[in-house]
Amino acid sequence: MNPRHSGGDDTVIEDLESMGAPADVIAQYRQEQTQEHDFEVFPENWEALLIFLDASTQWRYRLMATNMGFISERTGLDYTALEAVMRLRRAKDKADAFDRIRTLESAALEAWHKS
């Protein structure tokens, strides 16, 4: 997945340059984007992963007030949209896919909330 759906790596680099990011930050970004991020997916998880990726724009957010303004954070997938994606993908066992997707959702939320 591209870091930004609107323009990809080139746009991110242009944005970094236009905002005056240091050369080492831009170089680090370029290096990170050229590294391979392959990972193994067990066959029984493949369908759930595809559905999860297809639903990647269907996150719910909550808005929180802080002393520095407002921030938003993901709270979970929109399950109504997820169900539609499962129908479109013709998921074989929707209940099993849902359980596996919730595991992916939980791991993604945990990773985002740590950063």
C-alpha positions in Angstrom: 0.0 0.0 0.0 1.2 3.5 -0.7 1.7 5.8 2.2 -0.8 8.2 0.7 -3.5 7.0 -1.6 -3.6 10.3 -3.5 -0.1 10.4 -4.9 2.1 7.7 -3.5 5.8 7.9 -2.7 6.7 10.7 -5.1 4.1 13.0 -3.6 5.2 12.2 -0.1 8.8 13.1 -1.0 7.6 16.3 -2.7 5.7 17.2 0.4 8.6 16.5 2.7 10.8 18.7 0.5 8.3 21.5 0.3 8.0 21.5 4.1 11.7 21.8 4.5 12.3 18.3 5.9 16.0 17.6 6.5 17.8 15.6 3.8 18.4 12.7 6.2 14.7 12.4 6.9 13.9 12.2 3.1 16.8 9.7 2.6 15.4 7.5 5.4 11.9 7.6 3.9 13.3 6.6 0.5 15.2 3.7 2.1 12.2 2.5 4.0 10.1 2.5 0.9 12.6 0.4 -1.1 12.8 -2.3 1.6 10.8 -5.4 0.9 8.1 -6.1 3.5 7.1 -9.6 2.5 5.4 -11.8 5.0 3.9 -15.3 4.9 0.1 -15.7 5.1 -1.3 -19.1 6.0 -3.8 -20.4 3.4 -6.6 -20.4 6.0 -6.1 -16.7 6.5 -5.8 -15.6 2.9 -9.5 -14.8 2.3 -9.7 -12.8 5.6 -6.6 -10.8 4.7 -8.0 -9.9 1.3 -11.3 -8.8 2.8 -9.5 -6.8 5.5 -7.4 -5.0 2.8 -10.5 -4.4 0.7 -12.1 -2.8 3.8 -9.0 -0.7 4.6 -10.9 2.6 4.0 -13.8 1.7 6.3 -12.4 2.6 9.7 -14.5 4.4 12.3 -12.8 7.3 14.2 -13.4 9.1 17.4 -12.6 12.8 17.9 -10.9 13.7 21.2 -10.2 17.1 22.6 -6.7 17.6 24.1 -5.0 20.7 25.5 -3.4 21.1 22.1 -6.5 20.8 20.0 -8.5 17.9 18.6 -7.1 14.6 17.5 -8.8 11.6 15.9 -8.0 8.0 16.3 -9.3 4.8 14.7 -11.7 2.8 16.9 -12.4 -0.2 14.6 -13.8 -1.2 11.3 -17.3 -0.3 10.2 -18.9 -3.8 10.4 -21.7 -2.8 8.1 -19.2 -2.0 5.3 -17.2 -5.1 6.2 -20.3 -7.2 5.7 -20.8 -5.7 2.2 -17.2 -6.4 1.4 -17.6 -10.1 2.5 -20.7 -10.4 0.2 -18.9 -8.8 -2.7 -15.9 -11.1 -2.2 -18.3 -14.1 -1.8 -16.7 -15.2 1.5 -17.1 -18.9 1.9 -17.6 -18.8 5.7 -18.6 -15.3 6.8 -18.5 -16.1 10.5 -14.9 -17.6 10.3 -13.8 -14.7 8.1 -15.3 -12.2 10.6 -13.4 -13.8 13.5 -10.1 -13.7 11.5 -10.7 -10.1 10.4 -11.4 -9.0 14.0 -8.0 -10.5 15.0 -6.4 -8.4 12.2 -8.4 -5.4 13.3 -7.2 -5.8 16.9 -3.6 -6.1 15.9 -3.8 -3.0 13.6 -5.4 -0.9 16.3 -2.8 -2.0 18.8 0.0 -1.0 16.5 -1.6 2.4 15.6 -2.2 3.2 19.3 1.4 2.5 20.2 2.7 5.0 17.7 
